[in-house]
Amino acid sequence: MDELFTIQGSSKLRAALQAAGPLARDAIAAAMVQEQEQIMAAAKILTPVDTGVLRASGTVLPPVVAGNQIEVVSGFGGA
């Protein structure tokens, strides 16, 4: 597969993140939650309002870290 682009300094970034270990992972997870909360705030503005229950149900869950994977889930609805 051909490379479409090269990010200059990516190897240095990767090395710095590996050296930082759990601190880097925690910082990335926190940044992902912050970004998802901004997305949720924008989504709530676009959510239709009848009784307000749907808009109020919008939530961002805490990050789930499994190895090198970080997942942040958000959504509307529920019980």
Number of C-alpha atoms within 10 A of each C-alpha: 3 4 5 5 6 7 6 8 9 10 10 10 11 11 12 12 15 13 11 11 11 11 12 14 18 14 11 15 20 15 12 17 20 13 13 18 17 13 13 18 14 11 15 18 10 10 14 12 12 8 8 10 12 15 19 13 14 18 17 18 13 14 16 12 13 8 7 6 9 14 13 16 12 14 12 16 11 7 3
